[in-house]
Amino acid sequence: ARLDQRFRLLVGSRRGLSRHQTLRHAVAWSYDHLYDAEKPVLERCSVFAGGFDLESACAVVGSDDDFAVLDLLDALVRKSLLVADRSLGRTRFSMLETIRQFAEEQLVARGEASEIRTAHSRYFAAREADIMALWDSPRQRAAYDWFTTEMANVRTAFRWAADQGDLDTAATIATYMGWLGIGTQAYEPIAWAEELLEPAGAVDHPRLAFLYVIASLCYTTGRIEAAVHYSDAGQIVLGRSRDPLPYGIEAWLGAVYLAIGQPERLAELCRAQLARRRDTHVHIRAYLVVALSFSGSGAEAIDCADGLIEAAEATGNPHVLSFALFAYGAAFRTADPAGALKALARGLVLAQDSGDCSRASILANGLAVLEAERGALASAFDHLTLAIRNYHNCGNITTIRLPLAVLAVLLDRLGCFEPAATVAGFALSPIVAATFPEITTAVGHLRNVLGEVAYESLARKGETMTTAEMATYAYDRIDQARAELEHSG
């Protein structure tokens, strides 16, 4: 019944019934006139969501002969049952939803639906090795592009595997897609990892620690308490495991400590992980530099940052290098602001070129801080807009407070006191207090200028805004400030 829903939507009048019957008969007629070798290909490809390529078609068809499968796909294209998109240089196939549902109905009738859906989910789990190898290379952007292109398929694959109790497949998908999702600021796989924690914990699954790492990133969407719990639990699992996680992502377990204003706990975690494993991608070391920079250990951060960029460059990994450049910028912000600015600017270009929205956001915010201090206000506003927009678009309601705090300080310096107080009311949070102490000075100044009553009223107004309302408000304030700068200049 479920498979016939699209056809039934057309029913509702005599005319609708006629259209329904005509459409169904047209699809059935085309299907009936397929050769025997073409029918199962169409049926099996109905398990895809959002399209598919030749390699994935071979996986569900169950054939290693890609030339033979391509001939069958081309035949289905010629018969208007598949659509071929060759605009991106690599052919991607899709089918109209009505045709897909009809083909899926035939697959169910043939008794092969479960087998082919399992093949589909395991294929996308098996892509982990080659996609992550691509990610860990100068061609990183291609891995992020693959993530975006195949998200609908991987979502379907995860859901099937999880519902069938195929924990190995589901955990593989949740972890490596969770990793890629952070770079693209697509947080859906975090919930997948959370969903698997209980069944994975019950059997002490090999990916349990990895699942906790991904789950702990739920702090980005405001679930701070849950993230702290996952971080603590993940560290316990790591403590009894001898196997390190890939790329040094153990450090991500401590990211939530920044969100709760405790960078010293992140530093402690990084030191513990560096003591138990080799940090081949200097990922843990870069996080340690950041933690030290924000916990008042500036001299130690500078010492730890010595040689960090060179080590990151040796990995050939843009994500690793861009974050190392951010860490360097954080460490040298006071000691060498010009060098810090140069590092952050290089990191931003690298992150944008490689499609890493997450790193681009934090680098843009860091640049805005330094540019504001140097009086490069137009550029600072540009970078704040980039960071705010990225965080708003992806639903990161925690880290968006950082660029908003920078904006509040900048508005205060420009004499825009009421907007500054409004933005500050929204931005004030533990992560801001720990990583951007200038906000405390600005708030004190605003209280003096506006008076306690007026400041509290404006701050309360900002605090009660939704993230979308505050983002819109921030864009408007930035536009007004830009216009005033241009007029005065």
C-alpha positions as CSV (number, residue, x, y, z in Angstrom):
1,A,0.0,0.0,0.0
2,R,2.8,2.4,0.9
3,L,4.4,2.0,-2.5
4,D,1.2,3.0,-4.3
5,Q,0.8,6.3,-2.4
6,R,2.0,8.5,-5.3
7,F,-0.5,7.0,-7.6
8,R,-3.3,7.4,-5.1
9,L,-2.5,11.1,-4.7
10,L,-3.8,11.6,-8.2
11,V,-7.2,10.1,-7.3
12,G,-9.9,12.5,-6.2
13,S,-12.1,13.1,-9.2
14,R,-13.0,11.3,-12.4
15,R,-10.3,13.4,-14.1
16,G,-7.8,12.5,-11.3
17,L,-8.7,8.8,-11.6
18,S,-8.2,8.9,-15.3
19,R,-4.8,10.6,-14.9
20,H,-3.8,8.0,-12.3
21,Q,-4.7,5.1,-14.5
22,T,-3.0,6.7,-17.5
23,L,0.2,7.3,-15.6
24,R,0.3,3.9,-14.1
25,H,-0.5,2.2,-17.4
26,A,2.2,4.2,-19.1
27,V,4.8,3.2,-16.6
28,A,3.6,-0.4,-16.6
29,W,3.6,-0.5,-20.4
30,S,7.2,0.7,-20.5
31,Y,8.2,-1.8,-17.9
32,D,6.5,-4.7,-19.6
33,H,8.4,-3.9,-22.8
34,L,11.8,-4.0,-21.2
35,Y,14.1,-6.9,-21.9
36,D,14.5,-9.4,-19.1
37,A,18.0,-8.1,-18.3
38,E,16.8,-4.6,-18.0
39,K,13.9,-5.2,-15.5
40,P,16.0,-6.2,-12.5
41,V,18.4,-3.3,-13.1
42,L,15.5,-0.8,-12.9
43,E,14.0,-2.5,-9.9
44,R,17.2,-2.6,-7.9
45,C,18.1,1.0,-8.7
46,S,14.8,2.0,-7.1
47,V,16.6,1.7,-3.7
48,F,18.6,4.8,-4.4
49,A,17.6,8.2,-3.1
50,G,18.8,11.3,-4.8
51,G,20.4,9.5,-7.7
52,F,23.4,7.2,-8.3
53,D,26.4,6.6,-10.4
54,L,27.7,3.6,-12.3
55,E,29.8,2.2,-9.4
56,S,26.9,2.3,-6.9
57,A,24.6,0.7,-9.6
58,C,27.0,-2.2,-10.0
59,A,26.9,-2.7,-6.2
60,V,23.1,-3.2,-6.1
61,V,22.9,-5.0,-9.4
62,G,25.5,-7.4,-8.1
63,S,27.8,-7.2,-11.1
64,D,31.5,-6.4,-11.5
65,D,31.0,-5.9,-15.2
66,D,30.6,-2.1,-15.3
67,F,30.5,-2.0,-19.1
68,A,27.5,-4.4,-19.1
69,V,25.7,-2.5,-16.4
70,L,26.4,0.8,-18.2
71,D,24.8,-0.6,-21.4
72,L,21.7,-1.6,-19.4
73,L,21.5,1.9,-17.8
74,D,21.9,3.6,-21.1
75,A,19.1,1.4,-22.5
76,L,16.9,2.5,-19.6
77,V,17.8,6.2,-20.3
78,R,16.8,5.8,-24.0
79,K,13.5,4.3,-22.9
80,S,12.9,7.3,-20.6
81,L,12.9,5.3,-17.4
82,L,16.1,6.8,-16.2
83,V,17.5,10.3,-16.5
84,A,21.3,10.8,-17.1
85,D,22.9,14.0,-15.9
86,R,26.3,14.5,-17.4
87,S,26.7,18.1,-16.5
88,L,29.4,17.6,-13.8
89,G,31.7,15.5,-15.9
90,R,30.6,12.2,-14.3
91,T,27.3,10.7,-15.3
92,R,24.7,10.5,-12.5
93,F,21.5,8.7,-13.0
94,S,18.1,9.2,-11.4
95,M,14.5,8.3,-12.0
96,L,11.2,10.1,-11.5
97,E,9.6,9.3,-8.2
98,T,6.6,7.8,-9.9
99,I,8.8,5.4,-11.8
100,R,10.9,4.7,-8.7
101,Q,7.9,3.7,-6.7
102,F,6.6,1.5,-9.4
103,A,10.1,-0.2,-9.8
104,E,10.3,-0.6,-6.0
105,E,6.9,-2.3,-6.0
106,Q,8.2,-4.8,-8.5
107,L,11.3,-5.4,-6.4
108,V,9.1,-6.1,-3.4
109,A,6.9,-8.5,-5.4
110,R,10.0,-10.3,-6.6
111,G,11.0,-10.8,-2.9
112,E,14.4,-9.1,-3.3
113,A,13.7,-5.8,-1.5
114,S,15.5,-6.7,1.8
115,E,18.5,-8.1,0.0
116,I,19.0,-5.2,-2.3
117,R,18.4,-2.6,0.5
118,T,21.1,-4.4,2.5
119,A,23.4,-4.3,-0.4
120,H,22.8,-0.6,-0.8
121,S,23.5,0.2,2.8
122,R,26.6,-2.0,3.0
123,Y,27.9,-0.4,-0.2
124,F,27.8,3.0,1.3
125,A,29.5,1.7,4.5
126,A,32.2,0.2,2.4
127,R,32.9,3.6,0.8
128,E,34.5,4.7,4.0
129,A,38.1,3.7,3.1
130,D,38.3,5.4,-0.2
131,I,36.3,8.5,0.7
132,M,38.4,9.0,3.9
133,A,41.6,8.4,1.9
134,L,40.4,11.2,-0.4
135,W,39.6,13.4,2.6
136,D,43.1,12.8,3.9
137,S,44.7,14.3,0.8
138,P,45.0,17.6,-1.1
139,R,41.8,16.5,-2.9
140,Q,39.8,16.9,0.3
141,R,37.1,19.0,-1.4
142,A,36.1,16.0,-3.5
143,A,35.3,14.1,-0.3
144,Y,33.1,16.9,1.0
145,D,31.4,17.1,-2.4
146,W,30.7,13.4,-2.3
147,F,29.2,13.8,1.1
148,T,26.8,16.5,-0.1
149,T,25.9,14.6,-3.3
150,E,25.3,11.2,-1.6
151,M,23.7,12.5,1.7
152,A,20.2,11.3,0.7
153,N,21.5,7.8,-0.2
154,V,23.6,7.6,3.0
155,R,20.7,8.7,5.1
156,T,18.6,5.9,3.6
157,A,21.5,3.4,4.0
158,F,21.9,4.3,7.7
159,R,18.2,4.1,8.4
160,W,17.9,0.6,6.9
161,A,21.0,-0.7,8.6
162,A,19.9,0.7,12.0
163,D,16.4,-0.6,11.7
164,Q,17.6,-4.1,10.7
165,G,20.1,-4.2,13.6
166,D,23.1,-4.3,11.3
167,L,25.2,-2.5,13.9
168,D,28.5,-2.8,12.0
169,T,27.1,-1.1,8.9
170,A,25.2,1.6,10.8
171,A,28.1,2.4,13.0
172,T,30.5,2.7,10.1
173,I,28.1,5.1,8.3
174,A,27.4,7.2,11.4
175,T,31.1,7.7,12.3
176,Y,32.7,8.5,9.0
177,M,29.7,10.6,7.8
178,G,29.7,12.3,11.2
179,W,33.3,13.2,10.6
180,L,32.7,14.6,7.1
181,G,29.5,16.3,8.3
182,I,31.5,18.5,10.8
183,G,33.7,19.8,7.9
184,T,30.6,20.7,5.9
185,Q,28.7,21.8,9.0
186,A,25.9,19.2,8.3
187,Y,25.1,17.9,11.7
188,E,22.5,15.2,11.0
189,P,24.9,12.3,11.4
190,I,25.5,13.4,15.0
191,A,22.0,12.1,15.9
192,W,22.8,8.8,14.1
193,A,25.8,8.3,16.4
194,E,23.7,9.1,19.4
195,E,21.1,6.6,18.4
196,L,23.7,3.8,18.2
197,L,25.3,4.4,21.6
198,E,23.1,2.1,23.6
199,P,23.3,-0.9,21.2
200,A,27.0,-0.4,20.6
201,G,27.6,0.0,24.3
202,A,25.7,-3.3,25.0
203,V,28.2,-5.3,22.9
204,D,31.3,-3.0,23.5
205,H,31.4,-2.4,19.8
206,P,34.8,-1.5,18.3
207,R,33.5,1.9,17.1
208,L,31.9,2.8,20.5
209,A,34.6,5.4,21.3
210,F,34.3,6.9,17.8
211,L,30.5,7.1,18.2
212,Y,30.9,8.9,21.4
213,V,33.2,11.4,19.7
214,I,30.6,12.2,17.0
215,A,27.8,12.2,19.6
216,S,29.6,14.7,21.8
217,L,29.5,17.3,19.0
218,C,25.8,17.8,19.7
219,Y,26.9,20.8,21.7
220,T,26.9,22.7,18.4
221,T,23.1,22.6,18.3
222,G,22.8,23.6,21.9
223,R,22.7,20.2,23.7
224,I,25.5,21.1,26.0
225,E,24.6,18.8,28.9
226,A,24.3,15.7,26.7
227,A,27.6,16.6,25.0
228,V,29.4,16.7,28.3
229,H,28.0,13.3,29.2
230,Y,29.1,11.8,25.9
231,S,32.5,13.3,26.3
232,D,33.0,11.9,29.8
233,A,31.7,8.4,28.7
234,G,33.8,8.5,25.6
235,Q,37.0,9.1,27.6
236,I,36.2,6.1,29.8
237,V,35.9,3.9,26.7
238,L,39.1,5.3,25.3
239,G,40.8,4.6,28.6
240,R,40.2,0.9,28.3
241,S,41.1,0.7,24.6
242,R,44.5,0.3,23.1
243,D,43.4,1.4,19.6
244,P,43.7,5.1,18.7
245,L,41.0,6.7,16.7
246,P,41.9,7.9,13.2
247,Y,43.5,11.3,12.6
248,G,43.6,12.1,16.3
249,I,39.9,12.9,16.6
250,E,40.0,12.0,20.3
251,A,40.6,15.8,20.7
252,W,37.0,16.4,19.6
253,L,35.8,14.8,22.8
254,G,37.1,17.9,24.5
255,A,35.6,20.5,22.2
256,V,32.5,20.8,24.5
257,Y,34.8,22.0,27.3
258,L,35.3,25.2,25.3
259,A,31.5,25.5,25.1
260,I,31.1,25.3,28.8
261,G,34.0,27.7,29.4
262,Q,36.6,25.2,30.7
263,P,39.5,25.2,28.2
264,E,41.8,23.8,30.8
265,R,39.9,20.5,30.7
266,L,40.4,20.4,26.9
267,A,44.1,20.9,27.6
268,E,44.1,18.0,30.1
269,L,42.3,15.7,27.7
270,C,44.8,16.5,24.9
271,R,47.8,15.8,27.2
272,A,46.3,12.5,28.2
273,Q,45.8,11.5,24.6
274,L,49.2,12.6,23.5
275,A,50.6,10.4,26.2
276,R,48.8,7.3,24.9
277,R,49.2,7.6,21.1
278,R,51.2,9.1,18.3
279,D,49.7,12.2,16.9
280,T,50.5,11.7,13.2
281,H,48.1,14.4,12.0
282,V,49.1,16.9,14.8
283,H,45.3,17.2,15.4
284,I,45.5,16.7,19.1
285,R,48.5,19.0,19.4
286,A,46.7,21.8,17.6
287,Y,43.8,21.4,20.0
288,L,46.2,21.6,22.9
289,V,47.6,24.9,21.5
290,V,44.1,26.3,21.3
291,A,43.2,25.1,24.8
292,L,46.4,26.6,26.2
293,S,45.8,29.9,24.4
294,F,42.3,30.3,25.9
295,S,43.2,29.1,29.4
296,G,45.8,31.8,30.1
297,S,48.8,29.7,29.3
298,G,50.1,31.9,26.4
299,A,53.8,31.1,26.8
300,E,53.2,27.4,26.9
301,A,50.9,27.7,23.8
302,I,53.6,29.5,21.9
303,D,56.1,26.7,22.8
304,C,53.6,24.0,21.8
305,A,53.0,25.8,18.5
306,D,56.6,25.7,17.5
307,G,56.9,23.6,14.3
308,L,53.1,22.9,14.3
309,I,52.5,24.4,10.9
310,E,55.4,22.6,9.3
311,A,54.2,19.3,10.8
312,A,50.6,20.0,9.5
313,E,51.9,20.8,6.1
314,A,53.7,17.5,5.9
315,T,50.3,15.7,6.2
316,G,49.0,17.1,2.9
317,N,45.6,17.4,4.6
318,P,43.9,20.9,4.2
319,H,41.7,20.4,7.3
320,V,44.7,19.6,9.5
321,L,46.7,22.5,8.1
322,S,43.9,25.1,8.3
323,F,43.3,24.2,11.9
324,A,47.0,24.3,12.7
325,L,47.0,27.8,11.2
326,F,44.1,28.7,13.4
327,A,45.9,27.4,16.5
328,Y,49.0,29.3,15.5
329,G,46.9,32.5,15.2
330,A,45.3,31.9,18.6
331,A,48.7,31.4,20.2
332,F,50.4,34.4,18.7
333,R,47.5,36.8,18.7
334,T,49.2,39.0,21.3
335,A,52.9,38.2,20.8
336,D,52.9,38.5,17.0
337,P,49.6,39.9,15.8
338,A,50.9,40.4,12.2
339,G,52.1,36.8,12.1
340,A,48.8,35.6,13.5
341,L,46.8,37.6,11.0
342,K,48.9,36.1,8.2
343,A,48.4,32.6,9.4
344,L,44.6,33.0,9.8
345,A,44.3,34.6,6.4
346,R,46.2,31.7,4.8
347,G,44.0,29.2,6.8
348,L,40.8,30.8,5.6
349,V,41.8,30.6,1.9
350,L,42.8,27.0,2.4
351,A,39.6,26.1,4.2
352,Q,37.4,27.7,1.6
353,D,39.3,26.1,-1.3
354,S,38.9,22.7,0.3
355,G,35.2,23.1,1.1
356,D,35.7,23.1,4.9
357,C,33.0,25.4,6.2
358,S,33.7,24.6,9.8
359,R,37.3,25.7,9.7
360,A,36.4,28.6,7.4
361,S,34.0,29.9,10.1
362,I,36.4,29.8,13.0
363,L,39.2,31.3,10.9
364,A,36.9,34.1,9.7
365,N,36.0,34.9,13.3
366,G,39.7,35.0,14.3
367,L,40.5,37.3,11.4
368,A,37.7,39.6,12.4
369,V,39.1,40.0,15.9
370,L,42.6,40.9,14.7
371,E,41.3,43.1,11.9
372,A,39.1,45.1,14.3
373,E,42.1,45.6,16.6
374,R,44.1,46.9,13.6
375,G,41.3,49.2,12.5
376,A,40.5,47.3,9.3
377,L,36.8,47.5,10.0
378,A,35.4,46.8,6.5
379,S,37.3,43.5,6.3
380,A,36.3,42.7,9.9
381,F,32.7,43.1,9.0
382,D,33.1,41.0,6.0
383,H,34.6,38.1,8.0
384,L,32.0,38.5,10.8
385,T,29.2,38.2,8.1
386,L,30.8,35.1,6.8
387,A,31.1,33.4,10.2
388,I,27.6,34.4,11.3
389,R,26.0,33.2,8.1
390,N,27.8,29.9,8.2
391,Y,26.8,29.2,11.7
392,H,23.2,30.4,11.2
393,N,22.7,28.3,8.1
394,C,23.9,25.1,9.7
395,G,22.1,25.5,12.9
396,N,25.1,25.9,15.2
397,I,23.5,27.9,18.0
398,T,26.5,27.6,20.3
399,T,29.5,28.8,18.3
400,I,27.5,31.5,16.5
401,R,27.8,33.5,19.7
402,L,31.6,34.0,19.1
403,P,31.3,36.3,16.0
404,L,28.3,38.0,17.6
405,A,30.4,38.8,20.6
406,V,33.1,40.2,18.4
407,L,30.4,42.3,16.6
408,A,29.1,43.6,20.0
409,V,32.6,44.8,20.9
410,L,33.1,46.4,17.5
411,L,29.7,48.2,17.7
412,D,30.6,49.4,21.2
413,R,33.9,50.8,19.9
414,L,32.1,52.6,17.1
415,G,29.7,54.2,19.5
416,C,26.7,52.1,18.5
417,F,25.8,51.4,22.1
418,E,22.2,50.2,22.0
419,P,22.8,47.7,19.2
420,A,26.0,46.6,20.9
421,A,24.1,45.9,24.1
422,T,21.4,44.0,22.3
423,V,23.9,41.8,20.5
424,A,25.9,41.3,23.7
425,G,22.7,40.0,25.4
426,F,22.4,37.2,23.0
427,A,26.2,36.5,22.7
428,L,27.1,36.2,26.3
429,S,27.8,32.6,27.1
430,P,30.5,30.4,28.7
431,I,32.3,29.8,25.3
432,V,32.5,33.6,24.7
433,A,33.7,34.3,28.2
434,A,36.5,31.7,27.9
435,T,37.7,32.6,24.4
436,F,37.0,36.3,24.0
437,P,37.5,38.2,27.3
438,E,37.1,41.5,25.5
439,I,33.3,41.1,25.8
440,T,33.6,41.6,29.6
441,T,35.3,45.0,29.1
442,A,32.7,46.0,26.5
443,V,29.8,45.0,28.7
444,G,31.2,47.0,31.5
445,H,31.6,50.0,29.3
446,L,28.0,49.7,27.9
447,R,26.6,49.5,31.5
448,N,28.4,52.8,32.3
449,V,27.4,54.6,29.1
450,L,23.7,53.4,29.0
451,G,23.1,52.9,32.6
452,E,22.2,49.6,34.3
453,V,18.5,49.8,33.6
454,A,18.8,50.6,29.9
455,Y,21.6,48.1,29.4
456,E,19.7,45.2,31.1
457,S,16.6,46.0,29.0
458,L,18.5,46.0,25.7
459,A,20.5,42.9,26.7
460,R,17.3,41.1,27.7
461,K,15.8,42.0,24.3
462,G,18.8,40.3,22.6
463,E,18.8,37.3,24.9
464,T,15.2,36.5,24.0
465,M,15.7,36.7,20.3
466,T,15.8,33.5,18.3
467,T,19.0,32.7,16.4
468,A,17.3,33.6,13.1
469,E,16.2,37.0,14.6
470,M,19.6,37.8,15.9
471,A,21.3,36.8,12.7
472,T,19.0,39.2,10.8
473,Y,19.5,41.9,13.4
474,A,23.3,41.4,13.1
475,Y,23.3,41.7,9.3
476,D,21.3,44.9,9.5
477,R,23.7,46.4,12.1
478,I,26.7,45.4,10.0
479,D,25.1,47.0,6.9
480,Q,24.4,50.2,8.8
481,A,27.9,50.4,10.3
482,R,29.4,49.8,6.8
483,A,27.3,52.6,5.4
484,E,28.4,55.0,8.1
485,L,32.0,54.1,7.6
486,E,31.8,54.7,3.9
487,H,30.0,58.0,4.5
488,S,32.6,59.2,7.0
489,G,35.5,57.9,4.9
